[in-house]
Amino acid sequence: MLDTLDAAAVRRWCSGALAALRHHQGEIDALNVYPVPDGDTGTNLVLTLTSAQHALALDLDNSSEGEQTSHGRVLRLMARGALLGARGNSGVIVSQILRALADALTDTAVVRGRALASALTAATDAAYAAVARPVEGTVLTVVAAAARAADRTGSDDLATVVRAAASAARDALAATPGQLPVLARAGVVDAGGRGLCLLLDALAAVVGTPLTDRTDRTGDPAADTGDTGDPAYRVPGSPGGAGSAVDSDSGAGSEGYAYEVQFLLEAPAGAVDRMRAVLAEIGDSLVVVGSDVAGDAGRDDDTGDDDDVHVPVWNVHVHVDDIGAAIEAGIAAGRPYRISVTRFADQPAPPLAGRAAVVVAAGTGLAALFTGEGAGVVGGSPSTAELLDAIRRTGAAEVVVLPNDPDTQAVAGLAAREAEAGGVTVAVVPTRSPVQALAALAVRDPRRRFDDDVIAMAEAAGACRYAEVCHAAREALTVAGRCRPGDVLALVEGEVLLIGTDLAGTCRNLLDQLLGGGGELVTLIIGEQAPTGLGEAVAAHVARCWPFVEVHTFVGGQPHYPLLVGIE
């Protein structure tokens, strides 16, 4: 058993926690599907910890901070990676827990039981502070129970403290349905709390005191597959992958790297994959774009006859400190040419100016709609780094962020604080649906003071009632009664209002109930799972039954929800 938590142990903890979360990702996702099919807590936690793992893996270990402890440096890397990769409320809360642990333990020469117990208390405070309206029966309750149990041991033995914390967290998780009625109705425990238990179990396994009542190998570092290349993950600041577009703001620089290297490359796809892995290890903002590809392009040819093989051309872009290593990686893959190197220190960033908006939107139609409104668009469930990158790309001095999802608001808050540290004034308007974002964008006026403009946008968003229609993913007891898998659910501002079996009929009933409370403008956004003609049928119903109401219909392409509705 470990007596102290050193840098190597922290690295093993991160690896083991990520392996455990990946193993239980589907289970955790299912826990927060209540009853709509957009549960993603497990996915968000995996992506958050993957970012932390990458931050550790990309550490070049060239620290000039001699006064910083080795375990403190690793904890800070882990926390910073989690912050930039944080997705959803669960990811944000975990990132704040890790940040608080790093802050509390960085200057502690030797981390034993009492130091860790104190750090867990600080982590609890940070977790509660990260939530505007803390609710018991959630991950907050679980981390608080872990901290209290750790403190109550009064021990300086690391294993004793970790075991007490992990055991108390499990007990607190089991009690969450009794604290939160929505969990009791669904018959599940809190998804975020389940994820935190896995993190503490992983720490217990690293320390050498796994819980004996475990029914699986949750958190066992030996279970780590070593796979940190989850295709859904992108290293912060790195769009990555063939077919991605190079960021037009490439001269803005990249934290920690001094040079931008670009070149064209003739090489087969297999060699490019190996080069991409090398460049990802030595730099960031990596983009490899395939072009001029035809015939057998990119296919390894084992026949030795390559006369009729068309070798594809790739555009390679990366930010690095070691220029030679980047070019050598290209030479190892094929034939690089048109090589250009830019030193960021010689390329001052243009001054920030103007005002912009950044909108979170899932669905190609929605993305096009918001782009047409002059806003920058980030895909659904973004990480802190992705939102931060979108804010910076605007080049604006003042930016409004519209998250369009309650679970993204916390991520938007983190991104806003990071952007403000770089001199950008950012305001997050707490939109909970794309229809509210459309209402907010409609009243923008750059001639107003920024604060006044933000207030006007927030008021417009708040005056827009929103609803969504989807199919139930599981049986559950809702405020409108019991639903079963496949039932049509109509939700108004997050609460189930209607349960039906016919999609079009439920949509019509939803509009009647909403317009019965007043309204002059109806916005309908059609999702990717909507049957042909749904939008037209609902619009025709409104025109027939509510002739003085104006209707706008758009194809949004959003997942999960065949219909989104806004009433103004």
VEXLOTI-339230 format. One record per residue (C-alpha): residue number from 1; residue in one letter; x, y, z. Coordinates in pm, whole numbers, plus 32768, in hexadecimal, padded with zeros to 4 digits. Layout:
// VEXLOTI-339230
   n res   xx   yy   zz
 NUM   A    X    Y    Z
...
END
This chain:
// VEXLOTI-339230
   n res   xx   yy   zz
   1   M 8000 8000 8000
   2   L 8073 8162 7FB7
   3   D 80CE 8244 80D8
   4   T 80C4 8380 8006
   5   L 8021 83F8 7EC7
   6   D 8140 8441 7DDB
   7   A 8149 84AC 7C6E
   8   A 8152 8348 7BE9
   9   A 8024 82EC 7CBC
  10   V 7F62 8417 7C36
  11   R 7FAC 83A9 7AD2
  12   R 7F39 8246 7B21
  13   W 7E00 82D3 7BC4
  14   C 7DA5 8399 7A8E
  15   S 7DE1 826B 79AF
  16   G 7D1B 8181 7A90
  17   A 7BFB 8277 7AB8
  18   L 7BE3 82A6 7940
  19   A 7BE3 812C 7907
  20   A 7ACE 8100 7A07
  21   L 79FA 8216 7972
  22   R 7A22 8186 7816
  23   H 79BC 802F 7897
  24   H 7883 80BE 793B
  25   Q 783C 81D1 783F
  26   G 76FD 8136 77B4
  27   E 767D 80E5 790F
  28   I 76AC 824B 7987
  29   D 760F 82D9 784B
  30   A 74DF 8200 788A
  31   L 74BE 827B 79F1
  32   N 746B 83DE 7987
  33   V 7381 8386 786C
  34   Y 7246 83FA 7917
  35   P 717F 83BC 784D
  36   V 7200 846D 7716
  37   P 7315 83CB 7647
  38   D 742A 84CA 7673
  39   G 74DE 843E 77A3
  40   D 7650 8483 777B
  41   T 76E7 84A3 78D6
  42   G 77C6 8373 78A1
  43   T 783A 83F7 7752
  44   N 787C 8551 77E2
  45   L 794B 84C1 78FF
  46   V 7A13 83E4 7814
  47   L 7A64 850B 7733
  48   T 7ABE 85E4 785E
  49   L 7BAF 84DF 78EB
  50   T 7C37 8494 7791
  51   S 7C9A 8600 777A
  52   A 7D44 85E6 78CD
  53   Q 7DFE 84AE 7859
  54   H 7E72 855C 771D
  55   A 7EEC 8686 77E4
  56   L 7FC7 8596 78AA
  57   A 803A 84DA 7774
  58   L 809F 8618 76BD
  59   D 8169 869C 77E3
  60   L 82CC 86CC 7764
  61   D 834A 86D5 78CB
  62   N 8413 8814 7892
  63   S 8388 88D2 79BA
  64   S 8442 8A08 7A28
  65   E 837A 8A1C 7B68
  66   G 847F 898C 7C52
  67   E 83B3 89DD 7D86
  68   Q 828C 890D 7D11
  69   T 8271 87AA 7D96
  70   S 8270 8694 7C95
  71   H 811C 8614 7D07
  72   G 809B 8779 7D03
  73   R 8108 87A9 7B9D
  74   V 805D 8669 7B31
  75   L 7F1E 86BF 7BEE
  76   R 7F18 8816 7B4A
  77   L 7F48 877E 79F1
  78   M 7E31 8689 7A35
  79   A 7D49 879C 7AB5
  80   R 7D9A 8885 7993
  81   G 7D59 8774 7896
  82   A 7C0E 871E 793D
  83   L 7BA6 888B 793E
  84   L 7BEB 88B8 77CA
  85   G 7B41 8770 7776
  86   A 7A1B 879A 7866
  87   R 78C9 874B 77CD
  88   G 777A 876B 7876
  89   N 7737 87B8 79E3
  90   S 77D8 8672 7A4F
  91   G 791B 86BD 7998
  92   V 7928 881F 7A1E
  93   I 78F4 87AB 7B86
  94   V 7A01 869D 7B68
  95   S 7AF2 8799 7AD1
  96   Q 7AB7 8881 7BF9
  97   I 7AED 8762 7CEE
  98   L 7C39 8714 7C47
  99   R 7C9B 8883 7C43
 100   A 7C56 88A3 7DB7
 101   L 7D1F 8769 7E01
 102   A 7E41 87F7 7D39
 103   D 7E2B 8948 7DE7
 104   A 7E23 88A6 7F3E
 105   L 7F38 87A9 7F06
 106   T 802F 8856 7E1F
 107   D 80FB 88F5 7F36
 108   T 80DB 87CC 8023
 109   A 822F 8728 802F
 110   V 81A7 85CD 807E
 111   V 803A 856F 8041
 112   R 7FBB 8489 8153
 113   G 7E65 844B 81E4
 114   R 7E20 8593 8296
 115   A 7E91 8663 816C
 116   L 7DAF 859F 8084
 117   A 7C87 85BB 8172
 118   S 7CB5 8733 817F
 119   A 7CD0 8740 8004
 120   L 7B8B 867E 7FDF
 121   T 7ADE 8780 80BA
 122   A 7B64 8894 7FD7
 123   A 7AF0 87CA 7EA9
 124   T 7991 87B7 7F3B
 125   D 7988 8930 7F65
 126   A 79FC 895E 7DFE
 127   A 78F6 886A 7D7C
 128   Y 77DB 8920 7E2B
 129   A 7861 8A70 7DB6
 130   A 785C 89F4 7C4D
 131   V 76E0 89CB 7C57
 132   A 75FD 8AFB 7C5F
 133   R 74EA 8A43 7D1D
 134   P 757A 8910 7DCC
 135   V 748D 87E7 7DE7
 136   E 74B9 86C9 7EDB
 137   G 74A0 8566 7E5A
 138   T 75A2 85B1 7D4F
 139   V 771B 8595 7D26
 140   L 7735 86B4 7E1F
 141   T 76A2 85DB 7F30
 142   V 778E 84C0 7ED8
 143   V 78CD 8590 7EE4
 144   A 785C 8635 802B
 145   A 7825 84E1 80CB
 146   A 797C 846D 8057
 147   A 7A22 85A2 80EC
 148   R 796E 8581 8239
 149   A 79CC 8413 8259
 150   A 7B36 845D 8205
 151   D 7B44 856D 830B
 152   R 7A9A 8498 8414
 153   T 7BAC 8390 8403
 154   G 7C9D 8485 84A7
 155   S 7DAC 83AD 840F
 156   D 7EE7 8409 8357
 157   D 7EED 82B4 82B0
 158   L 7EA7 82EB 813F
 159   A 7E04 8199 8105
 160   T 7D18 81C3 822E
 161   V 7CA3 8318 81B5
 162   V 7C72 82B0 804A
 163   R 7BB5 8177 80AC
 164   A 7ACF 823C 8193
 165   A 7A8A 833E 8084
 166   A 7A3F 823B 7F77
 167   S 795E 816F 805D
 168   A 789A 82A0 80D1
 169   A 786F 8312 7F69
 170   R 77D0 81C5 7F0F
 171   D 76E2 81DD 8038
 172   A 7685 8340 7FD8
 173   L 7649 82D7 7E70
 174   A 755B 81C4 7EDF
 175   A 7495 82C8 7FA4
 176   T 746B 83C1 7E85
 177   P 7315 833E 7E11
 178   G 728B 8393 7F67
 179   Q 7307 84FA 7F46
 180   L 72A0 8548 7DE3
 181   P 713D 84E8 7D77
 182   V 719C 84DC 7C06
 183   L 7291 83C4 7C55
 184   A 7192 8309 7D24
 185   R 7091 831B 7C0D
 186   A 718E 8292 7B14
 187   G 7211 818C 7C07
 188   V 737D 81F3 7BD9
 189   V 749A 8290 7C9C
 190   D 7540 83D7 7C37
 191   A 7615 83AE 7AFF
 192   G 771C 84B0 7B5D
 193   G 7739 841C 7CB8
 194   R 7772 82C6 7C1F
 195   G 788D 8356 7B52
 196   L 792D 83F4 7C83
 197   C 791E 82A8 7D3A
 198   L 79E2 820E 7C1D
 199   L 7AEC 831B 7C42
 200   L 7B0E 82D9 7DB6
 201   D 7B10 8161 7D7E
 202   A 7C2B 8193 7C86
 203   L 7CED 825C 7D87
 204   A 7CB5 8149 7E88
 205   A 7D3E 8049 7D93
 206   V 7E76 811D 7D54
 207   V 7EB3 8151 7EC6
 208   G 7E90 7FDA 7EF5
 209   T 7D4E 7FC0 7FBC
 210   P 7C38 7F5F 7EC9
 211   L 7AE1 7F2E 7F61
 212   T 7AA7 7DBE 7FA7
 213   D 7935 7DCC 7F53
 214   R 796E 7E33 7DEC
 215   T 78BF 7D58 7CF0
 216   D 7997 7DCF 7BD2
 217   R 7AF6 7E4D 7B95
 218   T 7A89 7FB8 7B94
 219   G 7BB5 8099 7BA5
 220   D 7CB6 7F83 7B95
 221   P 7DDF 8019 7ADE
 222   A 7E20 7EC4 7A48
 223   A 7CD9 7EE9 798D
 224   D 7D60 8014 78CF
 225   T 7D6E 7FC2 7761
 226   G 7E66 80D7 7726
 227   D 7D82 8161 761B
 228   T 7D87 82DB 7638
 229   G 7D2B 830B 74CF
 230   D 7BB2 830E 74EF
 231   P 7B3F 8389 7397
 232   A 7A38 8463 743B
 233   Y 7B4A 8523 74F0
 234   R 7C1A 863C 7470
 235   V 7D43 86C8 752A
 236   P 7CED 882D 7597
 237   G 7D32 891B 747B
 238   S 7D55 8804 737C
 239   P 7C3F 87DD 727A
 240   G 7CF9 86AD 71F6
 241   G 7CA1 85A3 70FB
 242   A 7C90 8588 6F84
 243   G 7B8D 866A 6EEF
 244   S 7BA9 8774 6FFD
 245   A 7BD6 88DE 6F96
 246   V 7D0C 899A 7002
 247   D 7CBC 8AAF 70F8
 248   S 7CD4 8BF8 703D
 249   D 7D57 8C9E 717A
 250   S 7E90 8BCB 7176
 251   G 7F70 8CF0 71C4
 252   A 7ED7 8D25 7319
 253   G 7FC9 8C36 73BE
 254   S 7FA0 8B0F 74A3
 255   E 7FE4 8B0B 7616
 256   G 812F 8A5F 765C
 257   Y 81A7 8A44 74F1
 258   A 8283 8B3A 7437
 259   Y 8260 8ADC 72C6
 260   E 815C 8A8D 71BF
 261   V 81D1 898E 70BF
 262   Q 8114 894B 6F7C
 263   F 8164 887B 6E4B
 264   L 80CD 87B3 6D32
 265   L 8113 863F 6D3D
 266   E 8100 8526 6C40
 267   A 80CD 83E8 6D08
 268   P 7FE7 82B9 6D2A
 269   A 7ED7 82C7 6E34
 270   G 7F7B 81C2 6F15
 271   A 80BC 828A 6F2C
 272   V 7FF6 83C9 6F6B
 273   D 7F45 8323 7091
 274   R 8099 82D4 712A
 275   M 8112 8437 70EC
 276   R 7FD7 84C5 7189
 277   A 8019 83FE 72C6
 278   V 817F 8484 72D9
 279   L 8115 85ED 72A2
 280   A 8003 85CD 73A8
 281   E 810C 856C 74A4
 282   I 81F1 8696 7460
 283   G 80F7 87AE 741F
 284   D 7F8E 881B 7406
 285   S 7E99 88C5 7317
 286   L 7EDC 879D 7234
 287   V 7E18 8796 70EF
 288   V 7E5A 869D 6FD9
 289   V 7D7B 86D1 6EAA
 290   G 7D72 85DC 6D88
 291   S 7D44 866F 6C2E
 292   D 7D6A 860B 6AC1
 293   V 7D0D 84A5 6B1E
 294   A 7C9B 83B8 6A0A
 295   G 7C9E 824D 69A3
 296   D 7D6B 817D 6A96
 297   A 7DE1 82B1 6B50
 298   G 7E44 8271 6CB4
 299   R 7E3E 80F5 6C91
 300   D 7F7B 803C 6CEE
 301   D 7FE6 7F78 6BBB
 302   D 80A2 7E3A 6C10
 303   T 80D8 7DD5 6AA7
 304   G 8201 7EBA 6A76
 305   D 8160 7F39 6936
 306   D 8102 80A0 697D
 307   D 8103 811F 6817
 308   D 7F88 8136 6815
 309   V 7F62 81A1 697E
 310   H 7F05 830C 69B0
 311   V 7FBE 8387 6AE7
 312   P 7EE2 847A 6BA8
 313   V 7F53 85D5 6C0E
 314   W 7F22 864D 6D73
 315   N 7F2C 87A6 6E0B
 316   V 7FD4 8793 6F61
 317   H 7FBF 889E 7070
 318   V 8048 8888 71D4
 319   H 80C4 8967 72F0
 320   V 820E 88ED 7386
 321   D 834C 8951 743B
 322   D 8429 885C 7379
 323   I 841A 88BE 7209
 324   G 850C 87AF 719E
 325   A 8445 8698 7241
 326   A 8308 8708 718D
 327   I 83B0 870D 7039
 328   E 845D 85BF 707C
 329   A 8309 8527 70C5
 330   G 829A 859B 6F6D
 331   I 83D2 850E 6EC6
 332   A 8397 83BE 6F70
 333   A 8235 83B8 6EE0
 334   G 827E 8423 6D7D
 335   R 82F1 8554 6CB9
 336   P 82B1 86A4 6D64
 337   Y 82CE 87E3 6C96
 338   R 8266 8953 6CA7
 339   I 82D8 8952 6E11
 340   S 8291 8A90 6ED3
 341   V 82EB 8AEA 7038
 342   T 825A 8C11 70F9
 343   R 82DC 8C89 724A
 344   F 81B2 8CFE 7317
 345   A 827E 8E04 73CF
 346   D 82AF 8EB1 727E
 347   Q 8139 8EA9 7233
 348   P 8084 8F8E 7327
 349   A 7F17 8F3A 734E
 350   P 7E2B 9039 72B1
 351   P 7D7E 9118 73AF
 352   L 7C2B 90A4 7424
 353   A 7B0D 9170 7399
 354   G 7997 9163 7365
 355   R 788A 9081 73F0
 356   A 782B 8F1B 739D
 357   A 7750 8DFB 7408
 358   V 77A6 8C8A 7430
 359   V 768C 8B8C 742D
 360   V 768D 8A1B 748B
 361   A 75BE 8955 7392
 362   A 759D 87E4 733B
 363   G 7526 87A9 71D8
 364   T 759C 8826 7085
 365   G 745C 88E9 7048
 366   L 7477 899D 7193
 367   A 75E6 89E7 7153
 368   A 7591 8A82 7001
 369   L 7472 8B44 709D
 370   F 754C 8BE1 71A9
 371   T 7669 8C1F 70B7
 372   G 7570 8CDB 6FE0
 373   E 7522 8DB0 7111
 374   G 7691 8E11 7123
 375   A 76EB 8D37 724D
 376   G 780D 8C4A 727B
 377   V 7795 8AE5 72AF
 378   V 781C 89CA 738A
 379   G 7791 8868 7377
 380   G 76BA 87D1 7488
 381   S 7754 8772 75DA
 382   P 7896 8838 75A4
 383   S 79C1 8831 768A
 384   T 7A46 8966 7737
 385   A 7B65 8970 763F
 386   E 7A7E 8961 7511
 387   L 79A8 8A7F 7593
 388   L 7ADC 8B46 75F3
 389   D 7B6D 8B11 7498
 390   A 7A27 8B87 73F8
 391   I 7A25 8CC1 74D1
 392   R 7B8C 8D13 7476
 393   R 7B52 8CD0 7304
 394   T 7A53 8DE8 72F2
 395   G 7B68 8EE4 732F
 396   A 7A66 8FB7 73E2
 397   A 7A9E 907F 751E
 398   E 793E 902F 759B
 399   V 7898 8EDB 756D
 400   V 7744 8E51 75CF
 401   V 772F 8CD8 75FD
 402   L 75E2 8C24 75D0
 403   P 7605 8ABF 7659
 404   N 74A4 8A43 75FD
 405   D 74AF 892B 76FB
 406   P 74AA 8931 7879
 407   D 75C7 8834 787F
 408   T 76A6 8915 77AD
 409   Q 767A 8A50 787B
 410   A 7785 89EE 7977
 411   V 787B 89A2 785E
 412   A 782B 8AF3 77C2
 413   G 7875 8B9A 7910
 414   L 79CD 8AF7 7921
 415   A 7A1A 8B5A 77BB
 416   A 79AA 8CBF 7802
 417   R 7A94 8CDD 792C
 418   E 7BB7 8C53 7861
 419   A 7B6E 8D46 7745
 420   E 7B52 8E6F 7831
 421   A 7CAD 8E1D 78B6
 422   G 7D22 8E5E 7751
 423   G 7C78 8FB0 773C
 424   V 7B29 8F54 769F
 425   T 79E9 8FCB 7745
 426   V 78F7 8EA4 7743
 427   A 778E 8E85 77B5
 428   V 76CF 8D3D 77C0
 429   V 755B 8D61 777A
 430   P 74C2 8C27 7818
 431   T 73F7 8BAE 76EE
 432   R 736E 8A4E 771D
 433   S 72F9 8A0D 75B9
 434   P 735B 8A7B 7458
 435   V 720D 8B2F 7434
 436   Q 7270 8C11 7555
 437   A 73BC 8C5A 74AB
 438   L 7306 8CC1 736E
 439   A 722F 8DAD 743B
 440   A 7364 8E3E 74E3
 441   L 7421 8E71 739D
 442   A 72F4 8F20 7303
 443   V 7312 9044 73F6
 444   R 748B 9077 73E4
 445   D 74F4 91DE 73AF
 446   P 766B 922D 73A2
 447   R 761D 939E 73D0
 448   R 75B7 935A 7538
 449   R 76A7 933C 765A
 450   F 7714 91D3 767B
 451   D 766D 91A3 77CE
 452   D 7527 9236 774C
 453   D 7535 9156 761A
 454   V 756B 9023 76F5
 455   I 7440 9083 77CE
 456   A 7364 90AF 769C
 457   M 73CE 8F5D 7613
 458   A 7392 8EB4 7762
 459   E 7239 8F4F 777D
 460   A 71DE 8EDE 761C
 461   A 7257 8D7D 7665
 462   G 7199 8D71 77AD
 463   A 7058 8DE7 7706
 464   C 706A 8CC7 760F
 465   R 6FBF 8B91 7697
 466   Y 7063 8A56 7614
 467   A 6FF2 88EF 75EA
 468   E 7073 87B1 754A
 469   V 6FE0 866B 74D4
 470   C 709B 8521 74E3
 471   H 7070 83AD 751C
 472   A 709A 831C 7679
 473   A 71D6 824D 76A1
 474   R 7160 8192 77D5
 475   E 7037 8154 78B4
 476   A 7014 8265 79B7
 477   L 6F1A 8315 7A95
 478   T 6EFB 8480 7A24
 479   V 6E24 85A1 7A9B
 480   A 6D3A 8550 7979
 481   G 6D22 83DF 79D7
 482   R 6DE0 82A3 7986
 483   C 6E8E 828B 7836
 484   R 6F19 8159 778B
 485   P 7037 8133 7692
 486   G 6FD0 81BC 7541
 487   D 6EBA 829C 75C4
 488   V 6EAF 83FC 7539
 489   L 6F04 8500 7641
 490   A 6EBB 8673 7628
 491   L 6F8D 873A 771E
 492   V 6F55 88A7 7772
 493   E 7084 8953 7809
 494   G 7111 8804 7876
 495   E 6FD8 876A 7911
 496   V 6F09 865C 7867
 497   L 6DB6 86F1 7811
 498   L 6D20 85EC 7728
 499   I 6D52 847A 76E7
 500   G 6CCE 83E8 75A3
 501   T 6CFC 82D5 74A5
 502   D 6CD5 83A1 7365
 503   L 6DE8 849C 7317
 504   A 6D21 858C 723C
 505   G 6BF4 8581 7322
 506   T 6CC6 85C8 7457
 507   C 6D6F 86EB 73A3
 508   R 6C1C 8780 734B
 509   N 6BA0 875A 74B0
 510   L 6CDE 87FA 7532
 511   L 6CB0 892F 7455
 512   D 6B44 894F 74BF
 513   Q 6BA2 894B 762E
 514   L 6CBF 8A41 75FF
 515   L 6BF7 8B37 752D
 516   G 6AD5 8B1F 7620
 517   G 6BB3 8BEB 7707
 518   G 6BF0 8CF5 75FB
 519   G 6CF1 8D2F 74ED
 520   E 6D1F 8DE7 73A5
 521   L 6E47 8D34 7308
 522   V 6E8B 8BBF 72F5
 523   T 6FE0 8B36 7294
 524   L 6FF2 89C9 722B
 525   I 7145 891D 7203
 526   I 7139 87C6 7162
 527   G 722E 86BB 71D9
 528   E 72E7 85AA 711F
 529   Q 71F9 849A 719C
 530   A 70BC 854F 712E
 531   P 6FEA 849D 7029
 532   T 6FB9 854B 6EDC
 533   G 6EAA 8651 6EEC
 534   L 6EA3 867F 7067
 535   G 6EFA 87F1 7059
 536   E 6DFC 8839 6F49
 537   A 6CEB 877D 7003
 538   V 6D27 8834 714A
 539   A 6D40 8986 709C
 540   A 6BFB 8943 6FE3
 541   H 6B4F 88EB 712B
 542   V 6BBF 8A35 71C6
 543   A 6B4C 8AF8 7093
 544   R 69FA 8A4E 709F
 545   C 69B8 8A5E 7216
 546   W 6A7B 8B99 7270
 547   P 6A5B 8C76 713A
 548   F 6AF0 8DAF 71D8
 549   V 6C33 8D05 723E
 550   E 6D67 8D22 7160
 551   V 6E27 8BDD 7126
 552   H 6F93 8BB3 70C0
 553   T 7011 8A53 706E
 554   F 7181 89F1 7051
 555   V 7235 88A8 7016
 556   G 7328 888D 7139
 557   G 73A2 8727 711E
 558   Q 73CC 870F 7298
 559   P 73E6 85AF 732E
 560   H 72EF 8517 7426
 561   Y 71DF 861F 73F8
 562   P 7108 8607 72BC
 563   L 7071 8758 7312
 564   L 70E1 888B 73D5
 565   V 6FE0 899C 7414
 566   G 7001 8B09 7476
 567   I 6EDE 8BEB 74D4
 568   E 6F05 8D65 74DF
END
